[in-house]
Amino acid sequence: MAVVMPPAIVILGPGALATARRVQTLYADSQVHALQGRVDGDVAFSELGAHLRECYMRGMPIVALCAAGIVIRCLAPLLANKGAEPPVLALAEDGSAVVPLLGGLTGVNVMAREIGAALAVAPAITTSGELRFGACLLNPPEGYALASLAQGKRFVSDLLAGATTRIDGDAPWLETVDLPRDAAARHAIRVSAQTWSGNPDDLVIHPRSIVAAVSAPREALAERVRRALDAQGLAPLALAALVAPAALTGDSSLEQAANELGVPLRFADTAGHTALDALDALDALDSGAQVERYAPNEDGIALARAAAPLDPLTLGRARGKLTVLGLGPGRADLLAPAARAALDDATDIVGYATYVEMAGPFRADQQRHATDNREELQRARHAFEMASEGRRVAVVSSGDPGVFAMAAAVLEALEGSDDARWHAVELAIVPGVSAALATAARAGAPLGHDFCMLSLSDNLKPWSVIEKRLLHAAQADLVMAFYNPISRARPWQLDRALEIVRGVRAPQTRVVLGRDVGRPGETLRATTLGALRPADVDMRTMVIVGSSATRGFARGDGGEWIYTPRWYREDD
Ligand code: SAH
């Protein structure tokens, strides 16, 4: 099944909300994007033009409840590339008119019909071929690919000019379409994996029904696959997937080839290492006589062609993915878009229960694996096990995953493993806004000059090391950010830590305490080293101890800005 992106339903005022919500019921996971300050929806935006362009560039279908002209003007700068456009529709805010504007080849008229039917209005469809035949011949469904858009357009004009057509091959989606059919016609819609002959009277649509299996990484692999297809008269667009034995998982030449061919790369659990072994391991090709096989060529590439399109998801498995990401302090707008994308893409989300919850909401098809806070290595191993099976796993940490968090645990687990499947997983680490940075930004710029981050937890390191580091950092006059400053299991450590720092630094040294920064109930306090008491601090607090240069001054709202200047003088 295709994963079609849900549309952005865009409104500018409260008058459009009711219609927008009706449209929303037609598209699972769609959201109402509402102009900030005017109306509340699911997503707020502040500038229509910039927002529409962003949605468009992300390939998101757009249903804008405003004048068609406004939408056109907003998107005009982006309209040069016709092939790649998502559907864009303008909709009257009272639901009385549905105007498909862009995206004829990506289904805008289908959407216009769906929305029109729901609102009981006739959609303003202007595409001639669609009007005449009731469907867009040039936009075949998932699993099929049009051989040539230019040729397709010509074919449709011929039909509009009165030509008739036959259908050669199996085109179930055309059964209900009102085509001028004639079994003896010169024109033909050909549904076939064979390469288009160049006959100008043919509209060729390729079912994505071929699997190409490779046995070893090779240079210019995509070209070799094309040649293997060509030798059998088969079209590259009829390729459903590139398949290889699982032992090759992670090989970059295979990934590049699949990218160039525009098909998914799948792996088969094989006993042997040949391309035929890989094909034999695919259950989806088990249907016997329906599948034609082509012996491996001199490049070791074997082909199998099914009678109908093949769903790549049924062919072996994908290379698994493991992304360790930081959620930032908690607020959604401080989560990096790359982290958001990894969460959306994940099949499985792994982490400490509080953070998994913070990362949501999730779709019903996404599995959550919430664990206890202390089980980092076990959690990392579980993540690799799932990713090794082809799943896309997101491991979540608060703040930044590389700061006293899961990224190091994940790498430790990987280094300690000799499981080749783990090492073949696509591993990525996406940064996040760490608590020290989020707290500093609230207070001003206390980390404006040299600083260090220290965890006061002696769970994983001896207390003597912490004492030594505190002393050296204090002597070096570094600003210090304390993570894990105190907990029920470690009641006396913070007092001892402050004692060490006080032995070197003056009592009036500035201190910032941020608690639950970027979360509901956030508090921020400025105090001094002399006045700081462990009772002011808990495990949800970030403690920033300034250097001798850290200073403060009154801000307009009655609070204080705390910052550490960028310069430094020895005698400060
Ligand atoms: N990876 C996290 C840190 C995990 S260690 C990060 O980069 O932020 C946990 C410690 O971080 C807590 O004990 C607390 O000191 C600090 N912390 C985490 N989130 C915080 C928040 N929202 N506000 C204040 N401190 C926080």
Residues whose N, C-alpha, C, O or C-beta is under 5 A from the ligand:
A	BS01	SAH	P329 S397 S398 G399 D400 V403 F404 A405 V433 S434 A435 F482 Y483 N484 P485 G514 R515 D516 V517 M539 R540 T541 M542
